């Protein structure tokens, strides 16, 4: 009986395990996770609230794994694997033989250079344990310093303000959300954060991050010292590729895979945050995505291809972020766009459409209260997937339904 092993028990790995069963695989499945908890969703970690019970949002009940014939090993790390002998070595000394292997090892938060490790006053956000520590610090009268004005940093800034903590956001670049978010949307979010009382500092570099006398201390290049009860480091993530490197796999901004999620080793696949892949709808450009939906979709796709289906990556990248009552959604990749068109959808709600030099729609970025932009972003995603060259005047007119452009 064939044995499929999945390393990484996050959204991607868990989805792949269940998808194998849904697609008819009758062999053995072993899912290995380094954390002691069974698989849980990570997006809610940055949206902690005063009413949280402290439990993560589990992907499936613990008993569901056993019912599905999935052997779940938690609290144990995969140390090495040998693609010739087809063996995985675990941190507890166990050796697992595999017929096919999926690397769904995810990504790890980048640490701030020179900052003390393991200090309770300096944190990143990657695990449920991190989220619990942040929740404890987000109280009235406490001060949170957030290093990095990306999605995680701003989502946590919004949560901290809603819970009554004082917040300072420090971003080294000239604006927040510099990577992948249009300036117009970033400006709206910046103004909203400031209106809520967040102190946002852009274009400021940090000379040193330390912990002294029960506080986190941030020394800016200007000489100013900022003290906080907790400093959150949100300066991005790096793909977990160590085990793949030791096994001799090709690495290129993550574990390099082809359009079928196959690595450079036979019968070894990779999916989710840990891998980079060529995306056909963008001319085969190699990208790496850190998003919940990509992890889920690639988990399902990897399962299909482990079963020999040869299904290529085809989905359009999609991201979202909730901050206060505003939801930001982005579909596609705007790099390379030369024209940007705006469609207003109501108070504080609009979509920016990004076209390349040939007039092809390559991305759409929207923001608004609640689900104000969700439907149109979904339609834009379908237009992007179809390689559409929509009429610019139709894109900017709220009187023209995007669905009619899709039909055309």
N, C-alpha and C positions, 0 to 999 in steps of 0.2 A: 504494500500500500504506500503510495507516494506521501511524502512529508514536506509540507510547505512551512517555512519559518519566516516570521515577520519580526524585525527588530525595530522597536518603537511603538509604544502603546498609547499614542495620541489619537487625534481625529483621523489622520490618514491611515495609520496602522489598524485601528479598530474597524474603520470602514472597509478596509481591504479584507479583513478576516471574515466579516459578515457577508461581504459581496461574494467571496469564494463559495460560501454555502448557498447563497441565493442563485448562483450561476451553475450549481450542480456538482461542485467538487466534493467527492466522498472520502478523500484521504484525510491524513492527519494535519491539523493546523496548530502551530505553537506561536503565541503572541507574547513577546518579551518586553517588559517595561521597567525602567529604572526606578520610577516612583513607587511608593508603597500602595498608593490608591489605584483602583482600577480606572480605566480610561475616562477622562472628563473633558469638557469643552473649555478652551482657553479664552475665547472672546469675552465671556462674562467676568473674567478676572479683573479687567480694567473698569468694570461697572459695578463695583461693590457698593452696597447701600446700607443704611442704618438698620434696615429690617432683615438683612441677610442672616440666615441661620448659621452660616459658617461652613455649610456643606457645598462642595462644587456641584456643577450641573453635569451629572454623569451621562455618558453617551448611551449607555444601556445598563440595566440592572445587572448586578454581579452574577446572578444565577442564569442570566441570558447566555453568557459565554459557555457555561457547562451544557445548557440545553441545546446549544448549537454545535456542540462537539469541538469547541475551541479551548485548547489548553492555555490558560492565562497565567503567566509567570510575572509577578510584580516584585518590586524591590530588589531586582537583580539586573546587572548591566551586562551587555554583550561586550567582551573585551577584544576578541579577534575572530576572524573567520578565514578559512583556507578554501579558495575556490577550486583547488585541485582535488583535495580530499572531501570537499563539500561538508565541512565541519565548522560549527560555531562554538567558541569557548565562552562560557559565562563566568561572571565574577565569583560565583560560589563553587567553581570547579567543574560544573556540569558541561558535558560535551553533547551538542545536538547535531545529528546528521541531517542534512536536508537534500531534497531533490531540487527545490527552487527556493530562492531567498529574496525577500523584499526588505530593502533598507528604507525605513520611514523614521529616521532618527531625528528629524526636526531641526531646530536651530536653538542657539543659546544666546542669552542677552550679552551684549558687549559690556565689559567692565571699563570703568574710567581709569586711564593710565595712572599708576602710582597711588590709587586709593586703597586704604586698608581692606583686606578681604575678611569676610565673616563678621563685620561689625554690624550690630543691630540697627545703628543709626544711618547706615548707607545701604540701600537696597536697589535691586532691579526687580522687574516683574516678569516672571516666566512660569512660576508654579503656584499651586494653591496655597502653599506655605507663605510665599511672598505676598499674595493677596491678603491673607489673614493678618500679617504684620502691618500692611498698609492700612487695612480697615481699622486696626487698633489705634493707629496714629492720626487718623482723620477725625479729629474731634474739635469742638469749639475751643479756641485758645491755643491750639497747636499750630505750628508753622511747618509747612512742607515745601522744600526746595526741589524743583523738578529740573533736571539737567537734560535738555533736549526737547525741542518743540515739534516732535512728530506726532503720529496718531496716538500712541500709548501715553505720551506725556500730556497731551491736551485732554484726552479722555479722563485721565486721573485727576487733572487739574479741575475739570468740571465736577467730578464726583466729590473731590475734597471740599470744593466751595459749597456744594449742596449740603454737605455734612457739617459745614461751619468752620472748617480749618482755613487758616491764611495760607496763600499759595504764591510762590515766586517761580516763574518759568524762565530759565536761562537758555538761550539759543545762540550758538556761535555764528550762524549765518544771518543774512540781513533780514530774513523773515521766517516765520514758522511754516511748516509743511512745504519746504522747498522742493522736496523730492516728490514729483508726480501730482501735485495739487496746484491748479492755476492761482495766480496772485490775487485775482478778484475774489475767489472763495476764501483764500487764506486771510485776506484783509477783513472780510465779514466775520470770520471766526475770531480773529484777534480782537476786533472791536467788541464782540459779544463777551469774550472772556474778561476784557478790561471793565466792561459795564458790570460784570458780576463780581468785580473786586480782585481779579487776578493781576499780579504785577508781572508783566511780560517784558523781558529784556532781550532784544535781538542785537546781533552784531557784537556780542560780548564774549570774550574768551576767558576760560578758567585756568588760573595758574596752578591751583592746588585744591584737592578735596581731601579733608581729613576729618577725624572725629576727636573732639576734645571735651572733657567734662560733661559727658552725657549729651552732647550736641554734635550735629554735623556742621562742619565749617567749610564754606566755599570761599576761596580767595580769588577774586577777579583780577584780570590783568591790570585793571585800573588801580589796584591796591585795596579796593573796597572788600570788606569781609561780610559775608552773609551767614548768619547762624540759623539753624533750623532743627526742629525736633527729629526730622527724618529727611534725608536726601534720597530722591529716587533718580537713578541713572537710567535714562531712556534714550540711548544714543544708537539704537539699532541692534541688529542680531547678526550672528555669524552662523553659517550652516554647520551642523555637526557631521564632519567628514573624517574624523580621526580614524575610525575603524576601517573606512573605505581606503584611506591613504595607506594604512598599514598593510592592507590586502593587495595594494598595487593597482587600484582602480584609477581611471582617468578622472582628474579633478579640474573643473573650470567654473569658478564661482559656485561651488557646490559639487556634488557628485554628477559628473556629466552623463546624461542619458540621451538616447535617440527619441524620435517621435513616438516610439512604443514603450518608452520608459525603461529600455534595456541599458544596462551599464556595459562597460568594456569587458566584463567577465561573463562567461557563459552561465545562463540560468540565474543571473543575479539582476534584480530590478531595483529601482529607487524611485521614490515619489514624495511629493509634498515639499515642505520648506527646505529640505536638505539637498535638493537636486536642481540642476539647471537643464533646460531642454529647449530644442528649437521649436518655434511656433510658426507653422506654415502660413497663417493668415497675415503674418508680418514678415514675409519673405524668408522664413527660416531663421529669423533673429533668435539668438540664444538668450533666454531670460531665466530668472529664478524668482518665484513668487512666494510671499509670506502672507497667506490669507486663508481664512477658514474654508471658503468654498473651494479653493484650489486643492487644499488638502483632502477634502471630502471627495471631490471629483477624481483626483488622481489615485486615491485609494481604490475607488471602483474600477478605474481604467487599468490600474496595475493588476488587479485581480483577474480581469478579462484577459490580459496579455500573458499572465502566468499560466492561463489555461489554453494559450495558443491562439487567441482570437485575432491578434494583429490589428488592434484598433488604435489609430493614431490620435495624438493630442489635437483637439480642434476647438476647444472652448475659448471664449473671449475672456481675458482677465477682468475680474470684478472685485471691487473693494468697497467697504462701507465703514462709517464711523458715526457714533452717536455722541453728541455733546450738548448738554442741557436738553432743550426740546428740538434741537436741530439734528437732522440726519444728512450726512454727506455720502454720496454714492458716486463712484467712478467706474466706468466701463471702458475697456480698451487701454491703449498706451498712446499718450499724446506726444511722445518724443518724435520729432520729425514733422509735426504739424506746422503749417505755415499760415493757416487762417483759422480764426476763432470767432464763432458766431454765438450770440446770446439769445435765448428765448426766455421771456419772463412768464412765470406761472402764477403769480400772485404775490402778496406781501412776503418779502424775505425768501422767496422761492424762485429759482431760475436754473437753467441748464446752459452750459457752454458746450458747443459742438466744435470739435477739432478736425480740420480737413487737411489732407496733404496737398502737395503741389498739383496733383492730378484731380483734385476735388473729391477724392475718396474720403469717406468718414472713417477716421481711425480711432476716435475716442469721444466720450461724452462725460462731462463732470457736472453734477447737480447738487444743490443744497436747498433745504427748506424744512419747515416744521413737519415733524412726523413722517408720513409717507407721501408728502407732496410731490416728490420727484420720482418715486419708485417706478410707477407705470411707464413713464416716458424714458427712463434710463433703461428699463427692460426692452422697450421697443428699439431704442438706440443700439443696444447690444445686438439685437437681431439684424439691424441694418449693417452694423460693422461686420458681423459674421458673413453676411451676404455680399460683402465688398461693394456696397452701394455708393453711388455718386449722387446724393440727393440735391435737389434745387436749393441753393442757399437761402433764397427768399422764403421758401416753404419752411425751412428749419427755424427761421427767426420769428415766424408768424404763429402766435398761439391759436389762431383760428384754423390752421391747417393741422389735421390730425396726423401724428407720426405713423399711425397704422396705415393711412392711405399711401404714404411714401413707401412703406414696406410692401404693400400690395402692388405698387407700380414697379 
